[in-house]
Amino acid sequence: MAVTHDVPPQLDELVSTAHRIRQAIESVIEGKSDAVRLTLTVLLAEGHLLIEDVPGVGKTMLAKALARSIDCPVRRVQFTPDLLPSDITGVSAYNQQTREFEFKPGPVFANIVVGDEINRASPKTQSALLECMEEHQVTVDGHTYQLDAPFMVIATQNPIEMEGTYPLPEAQRDRFTARVAMGYPEPTAELEMLDVHGGTSPLDKLEPVATTAEVRALIEAVRGVYVSQAVKKYAIDLVVATRHSPDLRLGASPRSTLQLVRAARAHAALSGRDYVIPDDLQDLAIPVLAHRLLPSVEAQGQRRLPEQVVTDLIRRVPVPETR
């Protein structure tokens, strides 16, 4: 049984600010509260989000809504087959007046970077984001440039079965803290969307409800959320189980363990708790782990998805008693 703590004032502020951001996003995205909550969780966990689904279900709208809800620099990149790595990171250009090379920052130099249809670019261009996402820095011509905090990449992608797409490399997928699928809206939500947003874009009326400094403070508060040794071991047990599953030929990496615990901290904080419980890990196991896993040939033949494998592992891995 989890012990009850007095909720610190900074967590009260976190829940209040997160609620404002969530309301702002949901004024644009109808009937997708789970996807919105996961987006906020990834933001506060200092991670990156991959939004995957068919065209037209609001992937880019969700990313833009979060970006506009926070008063911070935001850049959008439309990924296309002819996009070059320097179009993302920036390039050193020769200045004829000073007779020196000057660095021209690319769109990655922002607090929130929206990568639209990331899997339409070539793998070489996709790899330009690897250093940015993991180390929050860019290296061009031997010079390293730090990215401002917070830094979050929100990338959308179409299913790989669609025309003109390149599958994301395993190393690229592993950089994303979580993956979410929007899904089609419920008929009632779609009807409300037609009534409310049929004439104008809802993004036009969206105003920032939080500042960059507030988001930094919230991230700092999330770092202080307590994780017991038993819960840490449970996170490791879940990840290790993916590496030994006969249904998978590639299990989750150690990076995924770290990101699962970070996301669990944010998930607990959004629930008003300053400590993580096993339920937080279970709620996040599928969005954090499934996109990193590769099914075995037998599992593919049986059409067993990684999400189903993770669900089975959650049932089988013993849950610790937290005190």
N, C-alpha and C positions, 0 to 999 in steps of 0.2 A: 504494500500500500504506500503510495507516494505521500511524503510529508507535506503539509501545507506551509507555505512561506508567506510572509508579508510582501506584497508586490511592490517593488521599488518605484519611486516616482517616475524615473525615466521610462519604465515599461508602460505606465499609464499614458505617458506622452506618446510613446511609440504606437500604442493601440489607437489612440485618438488620431494621430497623423496618418497612420495607415488606413484608418476608416475613411478619412477625407479623400485620400488618393483612390481608394477602392470605389467610393461613391462616384467620383469624377469619371473613372473608367467605365463603370457600369451605366453611366448616363449615355455612353456611346455604344457599348457592347451589351446587347440584350440577352438575358438568360444564360450567361456563362460565368457564374459566380466562382465555380471551382477553378476555371482557367485563370480568372483574375487573381484569386488568392494565391495560386501557385506562382504567378508572375511576381507578385509582391514578395513572396517567400524567397524567390531567387534573387531579387534585387537586394534584399536585406542580408542575404547570405553571401553577397559579393560574388555572385555567379553570373552565368550567361544562360539564356533560354533559347531553345529551338522549338519553333511552332510549325508543326507538320500537318498538312491536310490538303484537300482538293482546293482549287481556286474558288474564290468568291464567298468564303465562309467567315471572313473577318480576321484573318491572320495579321495582315498589315495594319488593319484598323486597331487591333489590340495593342500592337507595338507602338503605334503613333499616339494612342490614347494615354498610355503610360508616360511616353516622352513629353506630351503636352501638359500632363498633370504636375510635372515637376519643373520648376523654373531653373533650367540648366541647359548648357549647350547640347544640341541634338543634331545628328547628321544622318541622312538616309543614303544608302547605296543600293542602286538597282543592279543586281548581278546579271550579267549577260555573257555569252560565250566569248566576246572580244574584250572583256574587261581584263586589265593588266594588274599585277600586284602593286605597282607604283600608283595606280589609280586609287588604291585603298590606303596605303601607308604614307604616301608622299614621295617626293623626288627632289634630288639636288639639282638645281638649275644654275647655269653660269650667268652671273651678272656682269654685263659688259662695262658698266660704269665703275664698279668697285674691283672688277677683274678677279672676283672670287666666286666660289660656289655657295649658293644660299639654299637652305632647306625650305621647301614649300610643303607644309603639312598637308596630309591627306585627310579624308573625312573621318578616319579612325580617331582623330584628335578631338574627341567630344566625350561628354559624360555618358550619353546613351547613343549607341550606334545601331541603327535599324538596317539590317541586311535583308533586302527583299529578294526572295527566290534564290537563296544562296547556292542551291545545287544546279543552277543554270550556268554557273561559271566553271571554268576548267579547274581541275584539281590543283594546278600550280597557283592559280589566283586564290582559291580557297585556303591554301596553306599560308597565305600572307597574314592571315588572322591568328595563326598558332601562337606566335610570340606575344602578340597583343593580348590575347585572352588569358594566357597563363601567367605572364610576367608583368603585364601592364606596362609594356615598353615597346618601342619600335627601334630597330637598328637599320640604318640606311647608310651605305658607303662607309661602314666602319664606325659611325657615330650612333650613340644610343640616346634616345629621347624618351623621357618618362611621360606617361599618360596621367591625366588628372583623375583623382578619386571623387566620387564613385565612378567606376567604369563598367558598363554593362553592354554586351552585345545581344541584341534580340534578332534572331535570324528566322526567316520563314523559308519553308521549302515545300515543294509539291512532291507527291508520292513518286518514287523513282520509276514507276511503271509508265509515267507520262512522258511525252515526247520532249526531247531537248534537255534532259536532265542527266547529271553526273552524280553517282552515289558519293556521299561524303566519306572520305577516308576514316578509318577507325580512330586515328589520332585526332582528327577534327571533331568527331562525335564525342570523344572522351573529354574534350574541353568544355562541352556544354553541361552545365549542372543538371538540367532537367529538360525533358521534352514533353510537350503537351499537344494534344490534338483538339482542335476546336469543335469539330462535329457540326452537323446541321442543327439549326435552332429548332426549338419546339414550335408547332404551328401558332400557339398563342404569342410567343415571343416574336415570331416573324410578322404576325399581324400588327403587333404594337410597333415594330420597326417601321412598317409601312405607314402607320398613322402618324407617328412622331417625326420620323426622319425621311418621309417620302419626298419632300420638296427641297430640303437643304442638307448639307453634310453636317452631322452632329459635331464633327471636330472643329467646325468654324466657331462654335460657341464655347468650346472648352477652354477654361482659364486655369493657370497653375494654382495648385492648392498647397504646395510645399516648396521649400527652397533647397538648394544644394546643401547648404549647411545643416538643415534639418535632417536630410537623408544621411549625411555623414554621421550625425549624432545618433540616429537610429541604428546604423550599422555598428557603431561602437557599443551601443547598449546590447545588441544581439550577441556580440562577442563575449559578453559577460554572463550569458545564460549558462547555468550549471549543467554539466553532463557527468553522471556518475560512472564509475569504472564498470559497473554491471551493464549499463546502457551502451557504453563504448564497446564492450566485448560483444554485445548483441549485434551491434552494427557490423563488427568484423565477422561474426558468425554468418550473417546474411550474405555478405560479400563473398566470403570463402566458399559458401555453399554453391554459388554460381560457378565457381572454378572447378568444382567436382561433379557438377550435374551432367549426366550422360546426354541430356537434351541440348547441351551447348558445346560448341567447339571453341568459343572464346568467352571467358568469364569476365567479371568486372575487375577493374584495375585498382591498385591502392589509392589512386586519385579519387576514385568513386567513393571509397570509404570516407575520405576526408570531406568530400562535398556532401555526402549523405548526412554526416554529423553537423556540418555547417547549416545545411538546409533545415535539419531538425531543430537547431537552435532558433532559427527564424520562425519556424512553424510554431514552436512553443511560445515565443514572444508574442506572435500575433494572436495567440489564444489567451494572452494575459498571464502566462506562467514564466517564472525565471529559472525553470529547470525542465529538462527533457525527459519524457517518458517513452516506453517502447511503442506506444501508439503513434507517436510522431514519426518514428522510423518506418512503421508499417504503412502509414498514410503516404509516405514519400518514396517508398521502395520502388514502385513501378515507374513513376516519372523520372526518378534519378538513375535507376539501374537499367531499365529495359532497353533503351536506345544504344547502350554500350555492348550488348550481348549479341553473339552470332549463333544462330541455331545450328545444330548438327544436321547432317544430310538426312538422317532418319526422322528428326523432328520436322524438317522441311517437308518430307514426304507425307507426314501425318498432319501437316498444316498446324503444328503447335507453335504459337507465337511466343516470343520472349516474355511478353506480359503474362501469359498463362504459366510459364515456368516460374517466374518470380512469385506469382500468387501461390503456387504449390509450395515453394520454398518457405514462404511466410507461414504457411500452415504447419510445416515440418520442423522448422528451427525452433528449439525451446525458447520461450519468452522468460526473461529473468524477472524475479521479484525485486522491485525497487523500494527502497526505504528512505 
